[in-house]
Amino acid sequence: MERVTTSTLLIAALMGFGANADAQVYVNEVLYDLDVNDNSGSSEPDGEFIELYNAGTADVDLSGWVLDTRDPFGAGPNYPLPAGSIIPAGGYFVVGSANVPNVDYTPLPRPASGLASQDQGYMEDRNETVELYDAAGALIDAVAFETSKGIATTDPVIGAQLGGGIYASQSLVPGVGVGQSMSRYLDGVDTDVNGYDFGQLPQTPGASNNLPQVVSHNVPDVDGLATGTTLTGDYTASYINPEVIDPTVVSAMNPTAIPASPQGGNAIAMADFGGTFATSNELVDGFDIYAYIDTNPTPLRGGANPSAESTMFGIGNSGIFFNVPDPASRLSVGSGINGSTGLAWLISRSEVDVFLYLVDAKNGGQNSTWDILAEFDLTGVDADWARLSIDAENGVAMYNDNVVNFDAQPELLGPFYAGHNEFIDGFASRPATWDVVPEPASLALTGLGCLAMLRRR
């Protein structure tokens, strides 16, 4: 699939590619599922919103434009934009509650649908499509959420805007940083494949989604921080934020004492009994970390559903629950609906074995559609810290001394992410646990990337 880069879009804009200014307006950010008590203290529908972005060089009159919604059960509410609605060049237009920062238009909350569990906010809290039409009724943009449960339309015109939609689900919960929304990684950058263009990022209604772009994830050095410190300045989580641990001391986030990482001192850990994931507050081309890999099979659970545990470190995004993935069909528990995208290392533990996979989850989809780029059977190997890295720009990854080359993905957008979930029921699990690689050692990742580039020449 040919991807559109940021520079391509900029050149097209400067050359006047696509004379219709309407085509420069995009659905840029959406918060569609807000728990009753959200981070700001408001309740549905008081925090849900849809943000539009004008990537063009001229203001656009949105009078008579319509934001329409639908799900597989039928048409949802639609919101005509009132006369005088103007979105400035390079600016935003926010539709939502009066409590939403920078809101431009607050329509009446939608009428009840008769489904009590979904009657919350301006949109239904499930798989739904948001479509933007201009005053002439032409489709301008469309985004679909939770497409693991099905896409709401078979219309090929709408489908061409979705590219399969966003497989992951969203639900904002209390007590976690500033909260996440479904956001374009870069304002107005649209490849017509929602799963590549959107991820769960810190919500920014009426302001830029754009995070700093760096070559490699800046893993915070937490040696000088107190254990238990949550890293809200470095990561944004769906449920439980990463926090500082002393690996050698048992704590709530470190249920089993383990050795310190090769760099020594404190480390970072994250886990939640219902599953969680976190993204770095930056867009990256790669990462280089120490990760602790527990190579002991998970405890015997008994009954029809054996235990399992999964941790992923990747470039891209995931779903709020980080459902246990099973791309190799080894597990009899978990779900094919994980929601992860992009490139990642996956640590997969079961009651009988432990595997490490390098996967390309692409734009999401069933785990069975992921590409397994490399696998390592770690059953019987001593539990220990391992060096894990991925360089998407140059198509090279590393597990300790093992180098894996793959097709480079220089257009891959996304933050660094970590995800964890388990089916262990009260047994001590191993949270996602990682640490910084000291700078002199991390230069090896750059060296591997240069070597890969030389090989391609």
CORWO-V876884 format. One record per backbone hydrogen bond with DSSP energy under -0.5 kcal/mol. CO is the residue of the C=O (numbers start at 1). NH is the residue of the N-H. E is the energy in kcal/mol with one decimal. If there is no record, write none. Layout:
co:nh:e
CO:NH:E
CO:NH:E
This chain:
co:nh:e
3:5:-0.5
5:9:-2.0
6:10:-2.1
7:11:-2.5
8:12:-2.3
9:13:-2.1
10:14:-2.3
11:15:-1.9
12:17:-3.2
13:16:-1.1
19:21:-0.7
20:23:-1.2
21:24:-2.1
22:25:-2.0
24:55:-3.2
26:28:-0.7
26:53:-2.2
28:184:-2.5
29:51:-3.2
30:32:-0.5
30:182:-2.7
31:49:-1.3
33:35:-0.5
33:172:-2.4
36:38:-0.7
38:41:-1.7
42:38:-2.1
43:46:-3.3
45:48:-0.6
48:97:-1.3
49:31:-2.4
50:95:-3.0
51:28:-2.9
51:29:-1.4
52:93:-1.8
53:26:-2.5
53:55:-0.8
54:90:-1.6
56:90:-0.5
60:62:-0.7
60:87:-2.6
62:65:-2.5
65:81:-3.5
66:68:-0.7
66:133:-2.6
67:79:-3.1
68:131:-3.3
69:76:-3.0
70:129:-3.0
71:74:-2.4
74:71:-2.5
77:69:-0.9
78:80:-0.5
79:67:-1.9
81:64:-2.2
82:85:-1.3
84:86:-0.8
85:62:-3.6
85:63:-0.5
86:88:-0.6
87:60:-2.3
88:91:-2.4
91:54:-2.5
93:52:-2.7
94:96:-0.5
94:104:-2.6
94:105:-1.9
95:50:-2.5
97:100:-1.5
100:103:-1.5
105:96:-2.3
105:107:-0.6
114:116:-0.8
115:118:-2.0
115:119:-0.9
116:119:-0.7
118:120:-2.4
124:126:-2.2
128:145:-2.5
129:70:-1.5
129:131:-0.5
130:143:-2.2
131:68:-3.1
131:133:-0.5
132:140:-3.5
132:141:-1.2
133:66:-2.2
134:137:-2.0
138:134:-2.3
141:132:-2.9
143:130:-3.1
144:166:-2.4
146:149:-2.0
147:150:-1.3
155:159:-2.9
156:160:-1.8
157:161:-0.5
158:161:-1.5
158:162:-0.9
159:162:-0.5
159:163:-2.1
162:165:-1.3
162:194:-2.7
165:167:-0.6
165:195:-0.6
166:147:-2.0
167:148:-0.7
168:146:-1.6
169:320:-1.0
172:35:-2.0
173:176:-0.6
175:177:-0.6
176:179:-1.1
179:203:-1.9
181:183:-0.8
181:201:-2.1
182:30:-2.6
183:199:-2.2
185:211:-0.6
186:189:-2.2
188:190:-0.7
193:196:-1.7
193:197:-1.7
194:198:-2.7
197:185:-2.5
199:183:-3.0
199:201:-0.8
201:181:-2.3
204:207:-2.1
212:214:-0.5
212:283:-3.3
214:285:-0.8
215:285:-1.0
215:286:-0.7
217:219:-1.4
220:222:-0.8
222:225:-1.8
226:229:-1.8
229:244:-2.1
230:232:-1.2
231:234:-1.0
231:235:-2.1
234:281:-2.0
236:279:-2.5
239:241:-0.5
242:231:-2.6
243:269:-2.3
244:228:-3.0
245:247:-0.7
245:267:-2.5
246:249:-2.4
247:258:-3.1
251:254:-1.1
254:251:-1.7
261:264:-2.2
267:245:-2.5
268:434:-2.5
269:243:-2.6
270:432:-2.0
272:275:-1.8
276:420:-2.5
277:238:-2.7
278:418:-2.3
279:236:-2.4
280:282:-1.4
283:214:-2.9
285:392:-2.2
285:393:-0.6
286:217:-2.1
287:390:-2.0
288:437:-0.6
289:291:-0.5
289:388:-2.6
290:435:-2.2
291:293:-0.5
291:386:-2.7
292:294:-0.6
293:295:-0.8
293:384:-1.5
295:380:-0.6
304:306:-0.7
307:351:-0.6
308:423:-3.5
309:349:-3.1
310:421:-1.9
311:347:-3.4
312:419:-2.2
313:345:-2.9
314:417:-2.5
315:343:-1.0
316:415:-0.8
317:341:-2.3
319:322:-0.9
324:335:-2.4
326:329:-1.5
336:338:-0.9
336:367:-1.6
338:319:-1.1
342:361:-3.2
343:315:-2.8
344:359:-2.9
345:313:-2.2
346:348:-0.6
346:357:-2.7
347:311:-2.0
347:349:-0.5
348:355:-2.7
349:309:-2.1
350:298:-2.3
353:350:-2.7
354:378:-2.3
354:379:-0.7
355:348:-3.0
356:376:-2.6
357:346:-3.0
357:359:-0.6
358:373:-2.8
358:374:-1.3
359:344:-2.3
359:361:-0.6
360:371:-2.2
361:364:-2.1
362:342:-2.7
366:369:-2.5
367:370:-1.6
370:372:-0.5
371:360:-2.8
371:373:-0.8
374:358:-2.6
376:356:-2.5
376:378:-0.8
378:381:-2.1
384:293:-2.6
386:291:-2.9
386:388:-0.6
387:400:-2.6
388:289:-2.8
389:398:-2.1
390:287:-1.9
391:395:-1.2
391:396:-1.7
392:409:-2.9
395:406:-2.2
396:391:-2.6
397:404:-2.8
398:389:-2.0
399:402:-2.9
401:403:-0.6
402:399:-2.6
404:397:-2.8
409:412:-1.7
414:284:-2.5
415:316:-2.4
416:280:-2.7
417:314:-2.6
418:278:-2.6
419:312:-2.0
420:276:-2.2
421:310:-2.7
423:308:-0.9
424:427:-0.7
429:431:-0.7
432:270:-1.6
433:292:-2.1
434:268:-2.9
435:290:-2.2
436:438:-0.6
438:441:-0.8
438:442:-2.0
439:443:-1.2
441:444:-1.7
442:445:-1.3
442:446:-0.7
443:447:-1.9
444:448:-2.5
445:449:-2.1
446:450:-2.3
447:451:-2.4
448:452:-2.4
449:453:-2.0
450:454:-2.4
451:455:-2.1
452:456:-1.7
453:457:-1.2
